[in-house]
Amino acid sequence: MAAPRLSLDHVALPVDDADAARRFYGEVLGLTLVDALSGDDWEGCAWLMMIFADAEGRQLALCAYRGYRRRKERAPTDARHYALATATARELTTWMRRLRDAGVEFREEDHGSQRSVYFADPSGNILEITTPMAQRRTHRSRRAVEEVERWVGEKG
């Protein structure tokens, strides 16, 4: 059986300082903040994910963790990953079967608007296959700006 086609979806990178990252990626590089999500438990860390888009809507997800400093601690295992997208849920199921048949351990996540599987390549690089592909957004999101402001304003 031929493998379903994949497209690059997004790149996720851990950042030490959400405010500095927001300024650098938004002001210095000129990327657009299109979304922001946060929660209180990503492998025990409170987290903020700032999603920036380039001019064509490709996404860079910057992940900040409350109290995390790269030199002192390790980031959550999937904080740095490369995401590929497949067109349909059926194709994602095919990918899960293909990974299972190859002996690759993976875990599934339901992100609401997307379903994903995460797994490591032989070198330990974390990969994600997700469906559907993330929306290509290029307009600044007021809600995203407010979420980042709330996160940056919190201390502790």
KEKE-3310 file (N, C-alpha, C; in steps of 0.2 Angstrom, whole numbers, plus 5000, padded with zeros to 4 digits):
npx = (5004:5003:5010:5000:5000:5010:5011:5021:5016:5018:5031:5037:5044:5053:5053:5062:5058:5043:5039:5050:5052:5040:5041:5053:5050:5038:5041:5054:5057:5045:5034:5017:5006:4995:4987:4985:4987:4985:4989:4989:4996:5008:5017:5019:5021:5015:5010:5012:5007:5012:5007:5013:5013:5019:5021:5014:5005:5011:5015:5023:5025:5028:5033:5031:5036:5031:5043:5053:5069:5080:5094:5094:5084:5076:5065:5048:5045:5039:5040:5048:5046:5042:5029:5019:5006:4991:4978:4965:4955:4954:4966:4975:4972:4977:4990:4993:4991:5002:5013:5012:5013:5026:5033:5034:5032:5019:5009:4992:4983:4969:4966:4954:4950:4959:4967:4980:4995:5010:5027:5044:5058:5072:5083:5078:5071:5056:5041:5026:5010:4996:4979:4965:4975:4983:4974:4978:4983:4984:4982:4982:4978:4967:4962:4973:4984:4979:4979:4993:4997:4991:4997:5011:5010:5007:5015:5027)
npy = (4994:5011:5025:5038:5055:5068:5085:5099:5105:5113:5121:5118:5126:5127:5141:5153:5165:5172:5185:5191:5183:5185:5199:5198:5188:5194:5208:5210:5200:5201:5193:5187:5187:5175:5166:5161:5149:5142:5133:5123:5111:5104:5091:5094:5107:5124:5132:5142:5144:5152:5156:5160:5167:5166:5176:5168:5160:5149:5141:5144:5138:5144:5139:5142:5139:5140:5145:5137:5136:5134:5131:5125:5116:5102:5104:5100:5084:5084:5097:5103:5099:5093:5095:5086:5086:5077:5074:5069:5061:5048:5045:5048:5038:5027:5031:5029:5015:5011:5016:5008:4995:4996:4995:5007:5017:5027:5041:5047:5062:5073:5088:5095:5104:5098:5081:5072:5062:5058:5054:5047:5049:5038:5045:5052:5063:5072:5069:5074:5069:5076:5080:5090:5099:5114:5129:5142:5156:5174:5186:5197:5192:5198:5191:5182:5191:5196:5185:5182:5194:5192:5181:5185:5195:5188:5182:5171)
npz = (5000:4996:5003:5010:5004:5012:5019:5025:5040:5052:5063:5079:5092:5108:5119:5130:5135:5134:5131:5125:5114:5108:5104:5096:5085:5081:5079:5075:5065:5058:5058:5059:5073:5075:5083:5100:5113:5129:5144:5159:5161:5154:5153:5167:5167:5167:5152:5137:5120:5106:5091:5076:5059:5043:5027:5018:5026:5033:5048:5063:5079:5094:5110:5127:5144:5160:5172:5166:5160:5148:5150:5162:5164:5156:5142:5139:5131:5118:5114:5105:5089:5072:5061:5051:5038:5034:5023:5027:5040:5038:5031:5041:5050:5042:5042:5056:5056:5048:5055:5066:5061:5057:5069:5076:5090:5095:5101:5102:5100:5103:5097:5097:5084:5077:5074:5080:5079:5088:5087:5088:5077:5072:5077:5088:5085:5086:5078:5071:5064:5058:5056:5051:5040:5047:5048:5037:5042:5041:5047:5060:5077:5088:5100:5102:5105:5117:5125:5125:5132:5144:5149:5149:5159:5170:5185:5192)
capx = (5000:5007:5009:4997:5005:5011:5013:5023:5010:5021:5037:5036:5051:5053:5057:5063:5055:5038:5038:5056:5050:5034:5044:5058:5047:5033:5043:5061:5056:5039:5029:5010:5004:4988:4984:4989:4984:4989:4986:4992:5000:5011:5022:5020:5023:5011:5012:5009:5010:5011:5007:5015:5012:5023:5016:5010:5001:5014:5015:5029:5022:5033:5031:5034:5034:5032:5048:5057:5075:5084:5101:5094:5080:5074:5058:5043:5048:5037:5040:5052:5044:5040:5022:5017:4998:4988:4971:4959:4955:4955:4973:4978:4971:4982:4997:4994:4992:5008:5018:5011:5016:5034:5035:5035:5028:5016:5003:4987:4980:4964:4966:4948:4950:4964:4969:4987:4999:5017:5032:5051:5062:5077:5088:5075:5068:5049:5037:5019:5006:4990:4974:4967:4981:4981:4972:4983:4980:4989:4979:4984:4972:4966:4962:4980:4987:4976:4981:5000:4998:4989:5003:5017:5008:5007:5022:5027)
capy = (5000:5017:5030:5044:5061:5073:5092:5102:5109:5119:5119:5120:5127:5130:5148:5154:5171:5173:5192:5193:5179:5189:5205:5196:5185:5199:5215:5210:5196:5203:5187:5189:5183:5173:5163:5159:5145:5141:5128:5123:5105:5101:5087:5097:5115:5129:5133:5146:5143:5158:5154:5165:5165:5170:5179:5163:5157:5144:5142:5143:5138:5145:5136:5145:5135:5144:5142:5134:5139:5129:5129:5122:5110:5100:5106:5094:5080:5086:5105:5104:5094:5095:5093:5085:5085:5073:5077:5066:5057:5041:5045:5048:5031:5024:5032:5025:5008:5010:5016:5002:4989:4997:4995:5014:5019:5034:5043:5051:5068:5076:5095:5099:5105:5093:5075:5071:5057:5060:5049:5049:5046:5034:5049:5055:5069:5071:5071:5074:5069:5079:5081:5092:5104:5120:5135:5147:5163:5179:5192:5198:5190:5202:5186:5180:5196:5197:5179:5183:5199:5189:5176:5189:5199:5184:5181:5165)
capz = (5000:4995:5009:5009:5004:5018:5018:5031:5044:5057:5066:5086:5096:5114:5120:5137:5137:5129:5129:5121:5108:5104:5101:5091:5080:5078:5077:5071:5059:5055:5057:5062:5078:5073:5088:5106:5117:5135:5148:5165:5163:5148:5157:5173:5166:5164:5145:5132:5113:5102:5084:5071:5052:5038:5022:5015:5031:5036:5055:5068:5086:5100:5116:5133:5149:5166:5176:5162:5158:5144:5152:5169:5164:5149:5140:5138:5126:5111:5113:5098:5084:5066:5060:5044:5038:5029:5021:5030:5046:5035:5030:5048:5052:5038:5045:5062:5055:5045:5060:5071:5057:5057:5076:5079:5096:5095:5105:5099:5104:5100:5098:5095:5077:5073:5077:5079:5082:5089:5087:5087:5072:5075:5080:5093:5083:5087:5072:5072:5058:5060:5051:5044:5040:5051:5044:5035:5044:5040:5050:5067:5081:5095:5105:5103:5108:5124:5128:5127:5137:5150:5151:5151:5165:5176:5188:5196)
cpx = (5004:5005:5005:5002:5005:5013:5016:5018:5013:5027:5035:5043:5049:5056:5057:5059:5049:5037:5044:5054:5045:5037:5049:5054:5041:5036:5050:5060:5049:5034:5022:5008:4996:4984:4988:4984:4988:4985:4990:4996:5002:5018:5024:5021:5017:5014:5008:5012:5007:5012:5008:5014:5016:5018:5012:5005:5004:5015:5022:5025:5028:5030:5035:5032:5036:5037:5054:5063:5079:5090:5100:5089:5078:5067:5054:5046:5046:5037:5043:5050:5042:5034:5021:5009:4996:4981:4965:4960:4957:4963:4977:4978:4976:4989:4998:4995:4999:5014:5018:5015:5024:5037:5037:5030:5025:5011:4998:4985:4975:4964:4960:4947:4954:4965:4976:4990:5007:5021:5039:5054:5068:5082:5084:5071:5060:5046:5030:5015:4999:4985:4968:4972:4978:4979:4977:4980:4986:4987:4980:4977:4972:4966:4969:4984:4985:4979:4989:5001:4996:4995:5009:5016:5008:5014:5021:5028)
cpy = (5006:5022:5036:5050:5065:5080:5094:5106:5115:5116:5122:5121:5130:5137:5149:5160:5173:5180:5194:5189:5183:5195:5203:5193:5190:5205:5214:5206:5198:5198:5190:5184:5181:5169:5162:5154:5144:5136:5127:5116:5102:5097:5091:5104:5118:5131:5139:5145:5149:5155:5160:5163:5169:5172:5174:5159:5151:5146:5140:5144:5139:5143:5139:5141:5139:5141:5139:5138:5133:5127:5125:5116:5108:5102:5099:5090:5082:5093:5106:5098:5097:5091:5092:5084:5080:5075:5075:5062:5050:5040:5045:5041:5026:5025:5029:5018:5006:5011:5010:4996:4990:4996:5002:5015:5026:5035:5047:5057:5071:5083:5099:5099:5101:5087:5074:5064:5059:5054:5051:5045:5042:5039:5053:5061:5068:5074:5070:5073:5071:5080:5085:5097:5110:5125:5139:5153:5168:5186:5192:5196:5194:5197:5183:5185:5197:5191:5179:5188:5196:5185:5180:5193:5195:5183:5175:5158)
cpz = (5000:5001:5006:5009:5010:5015:5025:5034:5048:5060:5073:5089:5103:5115:5127:5139:5132:5127:5124:5114:5104:5100:5095:5084:5076:5075:5073:5065:5055:5054:5061:5067:5077:5078:5094:5110:5123:5139:5155:5166:5156:5152:5163:5173:5164:5157:5141:5125:5109:5095:5079:5064:5048:5032:5019:5020:5034:5043:5058:5075:5091:5106:5122:5139:5156:5170:5172:5159:5154:5147:5159:5168:5157:5148:5139:5131:5119:5110:5107:5094:5077:5064:5052:5044:5033:5028:5025:5036:5044:5034:5036:5050:5048:5040:5051:5061:5052:5050:5065:5067:5057:5064:5079:5084:5094:5100:5101:5103:5100:5102:5097:5087:5073:5078:5075:5082:5082:5090:5086:5081:5075:5078:5086:5091:5084:5081:5074:5065:5061:5054:5054:5045:5043:5046:5043:5036:5043:5043:5057:5071:5087:5101:5107:5106:5115:5128:5130:5132:5144:5153:5153:5157:5171:5179:5192:5192)
residu = (MET:ALA:ALA:PRO:ARG:LEU:SER:LEU:ASP:HIS:VAL:ALA:LEU:PRO:VAL:ASP:ASP:ALA:ASP:ALA:ALA:ARG:ARG:PHE:TYR:GLY:GLU:VAL:LEU:GLY:LEU:THR:LEU:VAL:ASP:ALA:LEU:SER:GLY:ASP:ASP:TRP:GLU:GLY:CYS:ALA:TRP:LEU:MET:MET:ILE:PHE:ALA:ASP:ALA:GLU:GLY:ARG:GLN:LEU:ALA:LEU:CYS:ALA:TYR:ARG:GLY:TYR:ARG:ARG:ARG:LYS:GLU:ARG:ALA:PRO:THR:ASP:ALA:ARG:HIS:TYR:ALA:LEU:ALA:THR:ALA:THR:ALA:ARG:GLU:LEU:THR:THR:TRP:MET:ARG:ARG:LEU:ARG:ASP:ALA:GLY:VAL:GLU:PHE:ARG:GLU:GLU:ASP:HIS:GLY:SER:GLN:ARG:SER:VAL:TYR:PHE:ALA:ASP:PRO:SER:GLY:ASN:ILE:LEU:GLU:ILE:THR:THR:PRO:MET:ALA:GLN:ARG:ARG:THR:HIS:ARG:SER:ARG:ARG:ALA:VAL:GLU:GLU:VAL:GLU:ARG:TRP:VAL:GLY:GLU:LYS:GLY)
# end
